[in-house]
Amino acid sequence: MTIHQILKQFWGYESFRPLQEDIIGSVLTRQDTLVLLPTGGGKSLCFQLPVLALGGVCIVVTPLIALMKDQVEQLRRRGIAAVAIYSGMHWREIDRALDNCIYGNVRFLYVSPERLKTEILIERVKQMNVSLLAIDEAHCISAWGYDFRPPYLQIAEFRKLVPGVAVVALTASATPEVQRDIVEKLEMREPQVFRQTFARKNLSYSAFYEENKEARLLKVLQGVPGSAIVYVRSRRQTQEVAEWLHHQQIRADYYHAGLTAKQRSDKQDAWIHNRIRVIVATNAFGMGIDKPDVRTVVHLDVPDSLEAYYQEAGRAGRDEKKAYAVLLYNQKDLVDIEQRIIQQYPPIDMLKRVYQALANYANIAVGGGEFADFDFDLTAFCQAFQLPVTETHYALKQLQLEGFIELSEAYFSPSKVVMTVDNRALYEFQVMNPHYDLILKLLLRMYGGELFTNFISISESAMAKAARMPENEIVVLLEQLAERSVLIYEKQKDKPQLTFLTPRFDARNLPINVMELERSKQRNLAKVRAMVDYVQNPVQCRTRMVQAYFGEEPGDACGICDHCLSQHQASIDTDRLRQRIIQQLDATSGQGLAPRQLADQLNLNTDRLAEVIRYMLADEQLRMDAAGNLHSMNTMNQR
């Protein structure tokens, strides 16, 4: 099939978006390729489609579990086999997924960067027919980027396992420094670089100083009909703002990572299908969501960088129709944002103290525990070891960035089951153990034969309803079957999962790069200051500011941001004022007026009037006589 036939069959589109066809052509010729497309520009298709033409398996490295799950689900809905491997999975589930990449029909294997150094992945990749290595969110490989992930640095070493396989690196936002770093760190060979302008001609940017943000938010939503996202910083805010909007007769709901999977799915579905107009969310919302008709994105808090803001604001107007990105701020926001960055870098002693406490909490000895994962409750952890909650939170974040741990907010992951015996052995077990006959038949009836090949998500409550028995009895029976090695039962997790990514170190000798931590802090402070400059700049076109920040030669002023519109209005006001001045002077029948008299008669600020008069004198619309009186050139010409 041609790439256009593949596009039509699997994605339902007749034509490609700008640059997509050129990028796909580069990938098909097995050239290393760097792709910079704005949010909503169709980056995923740029590596997914060519793999269907090339054959083989594409290994996709991505940092966000939620994003990889979403992309795997989207591919499966299109009839394309895809799997993901991430922390918290049972080793048998990982084993089967990798086997399917070698012997099955899987076309896409999504992995977190931490998995690249695991022995099981390394050995299985050697047996795979790998056709492409795709690096999503590629800015994460650069310490100059806004979301640096040290495990991304392992990718260049991993490439040696698949010599001759091209790499495609994709990101929505990368400064020139980050672009150079991506090429260098991935050891890309004469890469083809495809870059779309950072200017969005349909997106109007605004930043307003506002003490009463909720009132201004309501005014924005009332002024711009259609679907909207409101970004806030905390989970508590999502619920408070959504409830307030609901009381204002606006259909709104809230979204954050602490909701159950079903709650998140239901809320997202209601918003996508316009049963809910406004979704109030933390920045956990939006990645991978394909909703082109978002008319407004409002930020009630200032993001930590222009990269993050550009990505989040860019979720508006993907259909290329007029859309608005509005940021509301006050003086406290601008002070807090820098303090928040400083707070994110706890003292080294604090990092070591938290790491030691984690090892004790998980009961992991020095040298052991690599990829061991366990339920993690931050509040309980801090209470148990008498640690301050806020400082501990940031210490965990830094330990994660250093590659020692991974904290996955995988709340309420559904239960999973896979059979460990074949059909014949299962029948023999049922004959010998009739007590389990009902639940085994129920499992097979509800979830089918795929239970023998893959981990399948199950619902104990649905099974209990179908069997007309208490849910806790279903759980007990499944646990007993697992104890008898008939199946593997991965019970639903309702707490975040913490994983040790390396063998446990002695906390006193924890290998932290202190100098790099300080450099990282200074880089992030510079990003914050660039964000504050963007917010506070009084006159410059917002789109031109974005272009300059990302190293693009700024084009013409956008004409639709708050500054462009203000300047346009000021120009209109100036033209009207010029007309009023000429009319007032013409009415004196050639006598003229002193500037002070003119200001009094027009009831104008003298500074504003003096500025306009200077321009009119230069343009020869006015003349000043020896007595200092102003005359219109109309009356002078009549003389």
N, C-alpha and C positions, 0 to 999 in steps of 0.2 A: 504493500500500500504506500501511496505517497503521503507526505506529511499533512497535506490538506485533507486527504481521506481519513487519516488518523484523527485529525482535529475534529472533523465532522462526526465520526463514529463515536468517539469517547467523550468529547466535550460539547458537542452539538453546535459548534461555531462554524460559520462559513469563511471567516477570515481572521488573520492574526492582528494583534495589537501592534503599535509601533515598536520596532526593533526585535520583536519576538522571532520573526522568520529568519533574520540575520543571525541572531544568537543560536537558534536551532541549527542553522547551516554550519556554524563554527563548531558546535558540539559534534555534529554528524561527521565532520572531517577530523575528529579526534584531536582538536587543538585545545590547549588550556585556555580557559575563557573566564574573564572577570565581568560580572554583570552588575550594573548599578541602575536599578529601576525603582521609582517611587512606590510607596505603599499602594497596593491595588494595581500595580503595573503588570501583574501576571508573571512573576518570577518563577513560581513553581512549574508552570507549564514549560518553561524554557529548558528544564532538565527532564521532566517527566515524559514529554512527547518524544524526544529523540531516542530515549531508551526503548520505547515500544518499536521504533524503527530499527534500532541497532540489535535488539535481542540482548540476552544476558541479564545480569542483576546490576542495579544501581544502588550503591551504598550512599545513603544520605546522612550526613552528620549535622545534627541540630541540637541546640542547647535546652530547648523547652519541651518537657514531656507532654504538656497539654497540646502544643503545636504539632508534635509528631503523631500523637493519637488522632488529632483532627485530620491531618493529611492522609494517614493510613485509612481512616474511615471514608474520606472522600474518594480515594482511589478505589476502595472496595465497592462503593456504591456505583462506580463507573464500570465495574466488572474487571478491575485490574488487581491482581494479587499483590498484597503488600503486608509487611509485618514490622513491628517495632520492638526494640530491646532497650530496657531502661531499668533503673534500680527498683527493687521491691518485687521483681518477677521471680517465680520459682525456677530453680535450675532446670527442671524438666521442661518447663515452658520455653526457656531460652534454647535448650537443646533441640527441641522440635522445630522451633522457628528457624534455626540455622540449618537444620537438616532439609527443611522445605526450600531453603535458598539454594541448596546443592542439588537435591534430587527432585524437587517439586517444580511448581510453575511460578514461584514468587519472583516478581520483577523489581520490587523496591524493598530494601532493608534499611529502616531508620534506626540510628543508634545515637546515643549521647556521646560526646567526645571522651568521657571517662571510660567508656567500654572499649575503646580502641586498643588499649594495652592489655586486655584480658586474654589469658592463654586460650580459652575456648574460642573466642572470636578470631584470634590470629590464626589458629590451626584450621578453622573451618573456611576462612576467607581464601586460604591457599588452595582449597578444593572447589571454590566457586568460579563460575564464568562471569567475572566482573567486567562490565562494559563501561562504567562511568563512576566517578567519585564526585558527589555533589556536596558542597559545603554551604549550608544555609546560614543566614545571619553571620556572614563571614567577617564582619567587623569585630566579632568577639575574639579573633585571633590577635588583634592589635592592642597593645597597652595604651595606644593613643585613642582607642575607641571608647565609646561610652558604656560598654558592657563587656569588658575584658574577661575572658575565661581561660586561665592558664592551661587546662587540659587540651584546648585547641592547638597548642604548640606541639602536641604529639602527632598531628596529622601528617607532617612532612615525613616522619619516620614510618608511619603506617603506609604511606604511598609506596614504599619500597616493596611491600608485599604484592603490589599489583603494578609491576613495571610496564610501561607502555600505555597504561590506562590514563585517559585525560581527566583533568579536574575542572569542574566549573564551580566558581565561587560567586555567591549571590548576596547582595545586601541592598537595603533601601537608602542607607545614609552612610557615607564615608567621606571624610575630608581627604585632601591630597596625601597627607601623612599616613592616614589609615590605608588608603589605596596602595601606596608603596609598600607598607608593612604586610598587607595581605599577599601581594605578589612574592615578597621576599620570604615570609614565614612558611608559605605553602610550596616554596621552591618551584613556582610556576615557570614553565619554559616558553619564552616569547609569547605571552598570552595575548589573545585578542581581547580588547577592552571595549565594552559597549556601555555607553553612559547616556541616559536620557536627562534632559534638563531638569533641574530642581524647581523650575518655575511651573506653577500650576495655574494656567490662565483662567480657570473657572473658579478658583478658590480664593475667597476674600479673607485675608488675615486682619485681625484687630486685637489690640490689647488695651484694656480700659482700667484706669485706677478707680476702685470701687470699694467703699466701706460696707455697703449693703449689697452683698453679692447675690443673695437670693432674689431680691427685688429686681436686680438687673438681669439675672438669669430668666426670670419670668417674662420680662420685657422682650428679651431676645427670642424666647420660644414663642411668644405671642406674635412677634413680628415676622418670624420665619416659619411657615408651616412645613410639615413633613417630619420624617424620622430624625432622631437626634441621639447623640451620646454626650453624657455629662461626666467628665473625669474628676474624681476627687482622690485624696491621698489615703484615707483610712476606710476600713470596712464599716465602721460606725457611721461615718458620713454618708456612705452610699444609701443606707437605710433611712437616715434622717432626711436627706434631701429628696429621696424618692417619695417618702410619705408626705413631705411638705408640698411637693408638686401635685400629688394626688388630691390633696385638700384644695388646691387651686384649679381643680377640674382638668388636670392634664394627666393622661394615661401614662403612668410611669412605674418602673420597677427597678430593683437594685440587683447588683451582681458583684460577687467577689469570690476568691479562691476557697473561702471557708464554707461554702454551701455544698450540699451533697451533689453528686454527679447528676442525679435526676433533676434537682432544683436548677442547676446551672443549665442543663439541656432544655428544660421547659421554659425558663426565662428567655434564653437565647432564641429558641424557636418562636416564642410569642412576639419578640421584637423583630426578628427577621421577616415574619409574615404580617407585621404591622398591626397585630392585636394590641401591642404595647407601642406607644409612640416614642417614649424616651426611656433609655436605659442609663441608670446612674451607676458608675462602676469605678473600680480601681483599674490600674493599667494592666491587670490580669486579663482584661476583656479586649477583644478585638483582633488578636493574632489569628490569622487564617480564616477569619470570618468573611464570607463573600456576600456583602450587601452593598450594591452599588448606589442605592438611592438615599444615602444619609445626607441630609441637607445641612445639618449643623453639628459641630463638635465644640463643646464648651469646656474649658478648663477652669475649675474653681480654685485650683492650687497651681503654683508655678512649677513646671517640671525641672529636673536637675540639669538638663542639657538641651541644646537646640536639636540634637539628633533625636532624642526621645520625643520632643515636642513635634518635630516634623513628621515622625512616623505616626503618632497618635492623631494629630490634626489632619493628616493625609487620609484618614479613613472617611472623610467627608468628600462627597462629590466624585466618587469613582466612575459614575455614569457620564462624567464630563459636563454635567449641567451645573448651573450656578450653585455654589455652596459656601458655607461660612465657618471659619475657625476663629473662635472668640476666647481670649484669655482674660480673666478677671483677677486683679491683684490689688493688694494694699501694701503699706509700708512694712507691716509686720512680716508679710510673706518674703519680702526682699532681704530682711535681716535673718529670718529663720532658715532660708534655703542654704546660706553659707554655713551657718552653725550646724545644720544637719549633716553636711559633708564632713565637717571636722569631727562630729560625733561618730561617724561611720568608721573611724580609725582608732580603736581602743589601744591602750598601751600594750606592748608585747607581753608583759607579765600577765595581763588579763587574758590574752589569747591562750597562753600556756595553762593558766588556771582553769579555763573553760574546757580546754582539750583534755586535761587530766580528769576533770569531773565527768566528761563524756565517757572516757574509758572506764571509769569506776561505775558509772550508770549502766553501761552495757556489759560490764564484767568481762572486759577484753584485756588479755595479757599483752605485754610488750612483744612485738613480732607477729602477733596474730590478728585475726579479725578483718582481713582484707575482703571487702564487699559484703561484710556482715551488715544486715539492716535490722532495725527494731523500731517499734512504736516510740514516738517522741512527743512528750507534752512539755512545752517550754515552761509553763507555770509550775508544774510539779517538779521539773528538773531544778529550777531556780530555788524553790522552797527546800528541796532535799539537800542542796549544796550551799544554801545561803548566798546566792548570787543575785546581783541587781538585774532586774529583767531587761531594761533597755540596753545596758552595756553588754549583757550576755547575747541579746539578739544580734547586735552588730558584730560581736566576736564570732558568732556562728557564721555570719555572712562572710567575714574575712577568712575564716578557716575553710569555707567552701570555695572562695576565690583562689586560695592557695592550693586547692586540690586535695585537701586532707579528708574532707567529708562532702556529702551531698545531702541536702535537706529538701525532701520532696513533699510539698503540701498536697499529697495524694489523699485527700479526705474522701472517705466513703467509696473507695474503689470497690466495685461489685465482687461478690464471691465468684470463684472459678472452680471448675471441675474438669478432670481428664481421666479416662480409664487407663489403668496400668496393666490390664489383662485383655486378651483377645476375646472374640465372641464365644468361642468354645469354652474357654476357661470360666468366663462369666456365667454361662449356662450351668456348668458343673457346680459353681459356687451357689447359684440360686437353688439348685436341687438339694444341695447339702444344707443350705441355710434359708429355709422358706420365710423366716422372720424378715429377711431383707428383700423378698421378692417384690413387694408393693413399691418400695422406693426406687428400686432399680428399674422396674418397668416404667415408673413415672418419669424418671430421668430420661430414659430413651424415647419415651413418647413426646416429652416436651422439648428435648434438645437434640434428638436425632443421632445418627451414626457418627457425626463429626466428633462426638465425645471420645471416640477411639483414636483420633489423630491429633486433635488440638485442644488446648484449654478453652472451655466455653464458659462465658459469663452466665450465671444462674441467679434466680431469685428465690430464696427460701420461703418468702411470704407467698409468692405465686404458687409454689409447690404445695405449701400448707393448705392454701385455699382449694387447690385441685384435689388434694387427698382428704380434705375435711378433717385435718388434725392440727394440733398446735404447732406453731413455727419452731418452738424450742425442741420438739420431738424430731422434726426434720433435721435440725442441726446435729442432734445427738446421733441419729442414724448415719448421717454423712461422716461424722467424726469416727464412728465405729468402723465404717467401710474403709476409711483411710488407714485406721490402725491395722486392718486386716490386709492392707496392700492391694485392695481391689481398685481403688481410685486414689487420686490426689485431690484433696479438698483445701483450696486456698480460701480461708474464710474472709469475709468482708472486713476491710480495714477502715477504722473510723478515726484514726489519728495520723498526723504527718509521719512519714518514714524518714529515719536518719540512717545513712549508709556510710561506713568507713571505706574510703576509696583506696587506702594504702594499708600495708601492715602497720599496726599501731607503734608509734614512736614513744620513747621515754619523753615525757612532756618537757623535761629540763633541756633536752637536746632537740627540740622541735625545729626543723630546718626552715625557719622563716627568713625571707629575704627582706631585712629591715630597710635597706636603702631603697629597694624597689617599692616597698610600701609607702615610703615618704614621697617618692616620685609620683606614685599613683595618686596620692592625696593632692599634690600640687596640680597635677593634670586635671583632676576632677574639680578643684577649686577654680581653675581657669575656665572650665566648661560652664560652671555656675555663673561666673562673672560675664561670660559671653551671653548667657541666657538673660541675665539682669540688664545688660546693655540693650539687648533686643527689646525687652519689655519697656524700658525707659526712654529709648530713643524718641525724640520729639517730632522728627520730620521725615526721616528716610523711608523710602518705599520698603515695606516688609518683605516682599518677594525678592527684591534686590539684596536685602540683608541676608536672607537665607542663601541665595546664590553665592554671595561673596564668602560666607562662612564655609561652604562646601567646596570652595576653590573654583567655582564657575564664574566666568566673566559675566558680570551682571548685564542683563539686557535692558530694554526700555522699562520704565516704571509700569507697574501692573495696571494702575488706574482704578483698582477696585479695593485696595486695602484701606484701613482707616486713615492713614496719612495721605495717600493719594486723593481720597475723597475730600479730606479737609482742605488740601491745597487747591483742589478744583473748586471747592466752594469759596475759598478765599479769593481765587481769581475772579469768580463771578461777582463776589461782593466788591472787589476793587473796581471792576468795570462799571458797576452801578454807582459807586462813589465818584468815579471820574465824571460820569454823566451828570450827577447832582452838582458837582463843583462848577462844571461848565454852565449848567442852567442857572445857577445862583449868580455867577459873574455876568452872564448875558443879561440878566434882569437888571443890572446896574446901569445899563445904557452907556457902557464905555467908561464909567467912573472908576470901576475896579474896587477891590476890597483888600484891606490888610489881612494877612493870615489869621490874626487873632479874631478880627471881625467875622471872617469866613467860618472859623471854628465855632464861634458863638451862634451864628445863624443856622449852621447845620447841626448844632448840638453834638459835636464830635470831639473825641480825645485829640489834643494838639499833636501828640507824638505820631499817632496814626495818620492824621491829616498831613503832617510835615513829610512823612515818608511818601505818600501818594503824590504830593505836590512836586517833590524832587523828581520823580519819574515823569510827571507831566511836563515839567520844564525841560527835561532832557529830550522828551519826545516832541517838543515844540507844540504842545497843545495849549500851554500857558506862557505868558511873558510877565516879567516883573519890571515895573517902571522905576524911575530914579527915586520916587518917594517910598518905594517898598510895597506898592499896591500890586495885586495880582489882576491880570486881565486875560480873558478868554481870547484865543486867536481868532475865534469867529468874529467878535466885534472889532478886533484889530484889522481883519481883512475887509470888513464892511466899510471901514474908514478909507 
